[in-house]
Amino acid sequence: MRYEKKLNYIKTFKINNLIIKITDMFNKLKQIKDLRSQAKTMQNALAGESVTVEKNGVTLMMNGNLEVTSLVINDELNKESLERIIKDLINEAIKKTQKIMAQKLQEMGGLGNLGL
């Protein structure tokens, strides 16, 4: 009889642990779903943002998703100058966009709101 009680106890313990693990897994899946939803909200908010930078007659526009949306080139610049200016403008636009991203993230409650 004692052996059967121990066996039943072990079976019950294993089943309870399995239920806890399954519940934890579903909670993690819900957190991932919530995180994806918040990331999509952030992406949509950033898509509406735009940064414009200019140097020596070259103008570059970039949206909040780090996509170059416009590039106007000064025809009077030589190839080397143009390459350097475009590189500098892309880097400047990325930095400005990252600052906007940080602001938007803070407005949404920061990383703590995303479960991180």
C-alpha positions in Angstrom: 0.0 0.0 0.0 2.8 2.4 0.8 4.4 1.7 -2.5 1.2 2.6 -4.3 0.9 5.9 -2.4 4.4 6.8 -3.3 3.8 5.9 -6.9 0.6 7.9 -7.0 2.4 10.8 -5.4 5.2 10.7 -8.0 2.7 10.5 -10.8 0.7 13.5 -9.4 4.0 15.4 -8.9 5.1 14.8 -12.5 1.7 15.7 -13.9 1.6 18.9 -11.8 5.1 19.8 -13.1 4.1 19.2 -16.6 1.0 21.4 -16.2 3.2 24.2 -14.8 5.7 23.9 -17.7 2.9 24.0 -20.2 1.4 27.0 -18.5 4.8 28.8 -18.5 5.2 28.0 -22.2 1.8 29.6 -23.0 2.6 32.6 -20.9 5.9 33.0 -22.8 4.1 32.7 -26.1 1.6 35.4 -25.0 4.6 37.6 -24.1 6.1 37.1 -27.5 2.8 37.9 -29.2 2.5 41.1 -27.1 6.1 42.0 -27.9 5.5 41.5 -31.7 2.4 43.7 -31.4 4.3 46.5 -29.6 7.1 46.3 -32.1 4.6 46.6 -35.0 3.1 49.6 -33.3 6.6 51.1 -33.0 7.4 50.4 -36.6 4.1 52.1 -37.7 4.9 55.1 -35.6 8.4 55.4 -37.0 7.2 55.0 -40.6 5.5 58.3 -40.3 8.7 60.1 -39.2 11.1 61.7 -41.6 14.6 63.1 -41.4 16.2 65.5 -43.9 19.9 66.2 -44.0 21.8 68.4 -46.4 25.5 69.1 -47.2 27.1 71.0 -50.2 23.9 70.9 -52.2 23.2 67.2 -51.6 20.0 66.4 -49.8 19.0 63.1 -48.4 15.6 62.1 -46.8 15.2 59.0 -44.6 12.1 57.6 -43.0 11.9 56.2 -39.4 12.4 52.7 -40.8 15.9 53.7 -42.0 14.8 53.7 -45.6 16.2 56.4 -47.9 13.2 58.0 -49.4 14.9 60.8 -51.4 18.3 61.8 -52.6 19.0 65.0 -54.5 22.5 65.3 -55.9 24.5 68.4 -56.8 25.7 67.8 -60.4 28.7 70.1 -59.9 30.4 67.8 -57.4 33.1 65.3 -58.5 32.7 61.5 -57.8 35.0 61.4 -54.8 33.3 64.4 -53.1 29.8 63.0 -53.9 30.7 59.6 -52.4 32.1 61.1 -49.2 29.1 63.5 -48.8 26.5 60.7 -49.4 28.2 58.5 -46.9 28.3 61.3 -44.3 24.7 62.2 -45.0 23.5 58.6 -44.6 25.4 58.3 -41.3 24.0 61.6 -40.0 20.4 60.6 -41.0 20.7 57.3 -39.3 21.9 59.0 -36.1 19.0 61.5 -36.2 16.5 58.7 -36.9 17.9 56.6 -34.0 17.4 59.6 -31.7 13.7 59.8 -32.9 13.4 56.0 -32.3 14.7 56.5 -28.7 12.2 59.3 -28.1 9.3 57.2 -29.5 10.4 54.2 -27.4 10.5 56.4 -24.3 7.0 57.7 -25.1 5.7 54.1 -25.4 7.1 53.4 -21.9 10.6 52.3 -22.6 12.0 48.8 -22.8 10.3 47.8 -19.6 7.0 48.1 -21.4 8.2 45.6 -24.0 9.0 43.0 -21.4 12.7 43.4 -21.7 
